[in-house]
Amino acid sequence: MMRFQDNKILLVILFLLAMFFPKNVASQTVLLDPAEVYIGTSHGVNGSILLLYPRVQQGYQFGYNGGLAIRYITEKHFGLQVEVNYSQRGFTEKGGVYSRQFNYVELPFLTHYYLGDTHRFIINLGPKLSYLLEDKVLKDDNSNPSADQRVLLADKKLDYGITAGLGYNLHTKKLGVLQWELRAYYGLSDFFPNSKTDFFSTSNFMNASVNLGWFFQLTGRKK
């Protein structure tokens, strides 16, 4: 278990360095007046697994994810983005004999980096808080009804972790901003109980998503 905790700590340190290093090495800060403010929506497909130890062989559980976002850019190349999303996570045991879905509302708080003007390459990095709305079984062949991953309930409804996205924005004059983004998430909290007497020592989420977005610029210089 200590090895997994050490890996989580190392990942957080590297993530924090990635968030702040680009801004610190920027040669010059260029303030935008007025600031660029965008509001938009994105929707896509989410593929997730539950990282369990002792290990349980799994395939990816696919589901919907999407929501609303506000982007606020006060400096050239740097800004902030806050989102409210609905996400379907879960896990599927190898062979598809059992699958379970967890529906979450998510609140990512992101640092937004971009390069370009009309064509922008973007990076989003930051923490994400999630709250469990629903836990349901999608498929069960009853081959192993007493397996811990099948009978255990969520230890806590609140989940937290770190997320990173890489994407592309196209600024148009009439259609707003069209966006494509690939995003990954690594959970830092455990889904199942993880005391010394519990079966699983770790049970955190890992998932990736592909989304298409549509943003409208409210303020700032038009591209």
Backbone torsions as a table, in degrees:
resi	resn	phi	psi	omega
1	MET	NA	-37.1	-180.0
2	MET	-59.4	-36.9	-180.0
3	ARG	-61.7	-40.8	179.6
4	PHE	-67.9	-39.8	178.6
5	GLN	-65.2	-40.2	177.9
6	ASP	-62.5	-39.8	178.5
7	ASN	-63.7	-39.0	178.3
8	LYS	-64.1	-43.5	179.8
9	ILE	-62.9	-44.7	178.6
10	LEU	-61.7	-40.4	180.0
11	LEU	-64.0	-40.9	178.7
12	VAL	-63.4	-43.2	179.4
13	ILE	-61.5	-46.8	179.0
14	LEU	-63.5	-36.8	-179.7
15	PHE	-65.8	-43.9	178.8
16	LEU	-63.6	-39.8	176.5
17	LEU	-62.3	-40.6	179.7
18	ALA	-66.1	-33.3	-179.2
19	MET	-68.8	-42.7	-169.8
20	PHE	-101.4	-19.1	-176.2
21	PHE	-63.1	-46.6	-177.9
22	PRO	-59.3	-38.1	-178.8
23	LYS	-70.9	-37.6	-177.7
24	ASN	-68.9	-30.1	-178.0
25	VAL	-93.1	-0.2	178.3
26	ALA	-61.9	133.6	-174.3
27	SER	-69.6	-30.5	-175.9
28	GLN	-156.1	137.3	177.1
29	THR	-90.4	123.9	178.6
30	VAL	-113.6	109.9	-179.6
31	LEU	-78.8	143.0	177.9
32	LEU	-99.4	128.6	-179.7
33	ASP	-135.3	107.7	2.8
34	PRO	-79.7	165.4	177.7
35	ALA	-66.3	153.5	174.9
36	GLU	-87.6	123.6	178.7
37	VAL	-122.8	129.8	-179.0
38	TYR	-127.6	148.5	169.8
39	ILE	-129.8	139.4	-175.8
40	GLY	-163.0	-174.6	-179.1
41	THR	-141.1	151.1	176.5
42	SER	-142.4	150.2	-177.0
43	HIS	-146.4	146.0	-179.2
44	GLY	-174.3	-159.6	-175.6
45	VAL	-114.2	137.6	-177.6
46	ASN	-115.8	129.6	174.3
47	GLY	-117.7	124.3	-172.2
48	SER	-137.7	156.7	170.7
49	ILE	-137.6	163.3	175.8
50	LEU	-109.9	114.7	-177.3
51	LEU	-76.3	101.1	-174.9
52	LEU	-105.8	141.4	171.4
53	TYR	-138.7	120.1	3.0
54	PRO	-57.0	147.8	-171.4
55	ARG	-70.3	145.2	171.6
56	VAL	-124.1	123.5	-178.2
57	GLN	-66.6	129.6	-173.7
58	GLN	-137.7	162.7	163.9
59	GLY	-115.4	172.4	-179.2
60	TYR	-74.5	140.3	173.7
61	GLN	-98.7	120.9	-176.8
62	PHE	-100.3	144.5	179.4
63	GLY	-161.9	-179.6	-178.4
64	TYR	-84.7	148.7	165.3
65	ASN	-147.3	145.2	179.9
66	GLY	177.6	168.4	-179.8
67	GLY	171.8	-155.7	-176.3
68	LEU	-115.5	153.3	-178.6
69	ALA	-144.9	147.8	170.6
70	ILE	-122.3	128.8	179.9
71	ARG	-117.4	131.6	-175.7
72	TYR	-129.3	113.4	-175.8
73	ILE	-117.5	114.8	179.7
74	THR	-106.7	-16.7	179.8
75	GLU	-126.8	151.0	175.4
76	LYS	-63.7	123.7	178.6
77	HIS	86.4	-10.9	-175.1
78	PHE	-134.7	143.5	176.4
79	GLY	-164.2	-168.9	179.0
80	LEU	-127.2	151.2	177.1
81	GLN	-141.1	131.2	178.1
82	VAL	-121.7	136.9	-176.1
83	GLU	-130.7	157.3	167.5
84	VAL	-128.2	115.5	-173.5
85	ASN	-126.9	157.3	170.5
86	TYR	-113.1	129.6	-173.9
87	SER	-136.4	136.5	175.3
88	GLN	-104.2	109.3	177.1
89	ARG	-108.7	-176.9	176.1
90	GLY	156.9	-164.3	174.6
91	PHE	-150.3	153.2	178.2
92	THR	-127.9	122.9	178.1
93	GLU	-67.7	149.6	-177.1
94	LYS	-54.9	133.7	-177.0
95	GLY	92.4	-6.5	178.0
96	GLY	71.1	20.5	-176.7
97	VAL	-76.3	-21.1	-179.6
98	TYR	-149.7	133.4	176.1
99	SER	-141.7	145.4	-174.8
100	ARG	-138.4	136.9	-175.4
101	GLN	-118.3	138.5	177.5
102	PHE	-122.9	122.1	-179.1
103	ASN	-100.1	127.5	-174.8
104	TYR	-124.9	150.5	161.2
105	VAL	-101.5	133.6	-171.2
106	GLU	-121.9	147.0	177.7
107	LEU	-129.5	88.8	174.8
108	PRO	-81.3	138.8	174.3
109	PHE	-118.9	106.4	-164.2
110	LEU	-117.7	141.9	164.0
111	THR	-86.5	129.7	-173.5
112	HIS	-111.0	121.7	175.3
113	TYR	-113.9	146.2	175.7
114	TYR	-149.0	155.5	173.0
115	LEU	-130.1	135.6	-179.8
116	GLY	110.4	-177.3	-178.1
117	ASP	-127.8	-84.1	174.9
118	THR	-68.9	-41.7	173.9
119	HIS	-103.6	115.4	-176.2
120	ARG	-120.4	132.0	170.1
121	PHE	-96.9	127.8	-169.4
122	ILE	-120.3	151.0	171.9
123	ILE	-131.9	129.3	175.5
124	ASN	-117.7	128.5	-179.3
125	LEU	-136.6	139.6	175.2
126	GLY	165.6	177.2	177.5
127	PRO	-79.8	159.7	177.4
128	LYS	-139.7	130.1	173.7
129	LEU	-104.6	141.3	-178.9
130	SER	-137.3	147.9	178.5
131	TYR	-126.1	128.0	-177.0
132	LEU	-73.5	123.3	177.7
133	LEU	-97.7	-37.1	-173.0
134	GLU	-153.7	142.6	177.2
135	ASP	-128.6	116.5	-177.5
136	LYS	-142.9	149.5	177.6
137	VAL	-89.0	126.5	179.0
138	LEU	-92.0	-33.6	-179.0
139	LYS	-151.8	137.8	179.7
140	ASP	-152.2	116.6	179.2
141	ASP	-90.4	2.8	178.2
142	ASN	60.0	23.8	180.0
143	SER	-76.8	-24.1	-179.1
144	ASN	-146.8	67.3	-170.8
145	PRO	-65.7	-18.9	-178.0
146	SER	-97.2	3.8	179.6
147	ALA	-59.3	137.5	-174.5
148	ASP	-58.8	-41.6	-177.8
149	GLN	-67.0	-14.1	179.3
150	ARG	-95.0	-29.1	-173.6
151	VAL	-103.2	-22.3	-178.2
152	LEU	-71.8	143.6	175.2
153	LEU	-101.2	167.7	-180.0
154	ALA	-61.3	134.4	176.9
155	ASP	-71.4	-40.5	178.6
156	LYS	-140.9	145.7	177.5
157	LYS	-77.1	-24.0	-178.7
158	LEU	-86.4	130.5	177.6
159	ASP	-124.1	144.6	178.2
160	TYR	-142.6	153.4	-178.9
161	GLY	-175.5	-164.0	-177.9
162	ILE	-122.8	145.7	-176.4
163	THR	-134.2	149.7	179.6
164	ALA	-143.8	138.5	-178.8
165	GLY	-133.6	149.0	177.5
166	LEU	-130.9	129.4	-175.5
167	GLY	-158.7	-168.2	-175.8
168	TYR	-140.4	136.0	175.7
169	ASN	-117.1	135.4	172.1
170	LEU	-116.0	116.1	178.7
171	HIS	-89.3	120.2	178.9
172	THR	-114.7	160.3	-178.2
173	LYS	-78.7	-30.3	-174.4
174	LYS	-112.5	-28.3	-173.7
175	LEU	-101.9	3.0	-178.3
176	GLY	82.5	-148.0	-177.5
177	VAL	-109.3	121.1	177.4
178	LEU	-97.7	134.8	-172.7
179	GLN	-131.8	142.8	168.2
180	TRP	-125.4	135.9	-178.5
181	GLU	-147.3	137.6	170.9
182	LEU	-107.7	126.0	-174.2
183	ARG	-132.9	145.6	178.3
184	ALA	-124.4	152.9	179.9
185	TYR	-137.6	139.6	175.7
186	TYR	-129.0	118.3	-178.4
187	GLY	-77.8	140.6	177.5
188	LEU	-104.7	-7.6	177.1
189	SER	-108.3	157.1	-179.9
190	ASP	-95.8	140.5	-179.1
191	PHE	-79.2	-43.8	179.5
192	PHE	-94.2	160.7	174.6
193	PRO	-57.5	143.9	-175.2
194	ASN	-137.3	35.6	174.5
195	SER	-73.5	174.2	-177.4
196	LYS	-62.2	-24.1	-178.9
197	THR	-92.2	-6.2	-178.6
198	ASP	-85.3	157.8	-175.2
199	PHE	-70.8	-47.5	-177.7
200	PHE	-92.8	127.3	175.7
201	SER	-85.3	-27.7	174.2
202	THR	-137.4	148.7	179.7
203	SER	-161.4	62.5	-177.4
204	ASN	-104.0	154.6	-178.1
205	PHE	-82.4	147.2	166.7
206	MET	-139.0	130.9	-179.7
207	ASN	-151.6	162.2	176.4
208	ALA	-133.8	150.1	-178.7
209	SER	-141.2	153.8	173.2
210	VAL	-122.6	125.1	-174.1
211	ASN	-131.6	148.5	168.7
212	LEU	-110.6	135.1	-176.4
213	GLY	-128.4	162.8	-179.2
214	TRP	-142.0	116.3	-177.0
215	PHE	-120.0	149.9	173.5
216	PHE	-118.5	135.7	-179.9
217	GLN	-86.8	124.3	-178.3
218	LEU	-93.3	-40.4	178.8
219	THR	-139.4	166.2	178.7
220	GLY	103.4	168.9	-179.3
221	ARG	-69.2	129.2	179.1
222	LYS	-73.1	145.1	-178.9
223	LYS	-85.9	NA	NA
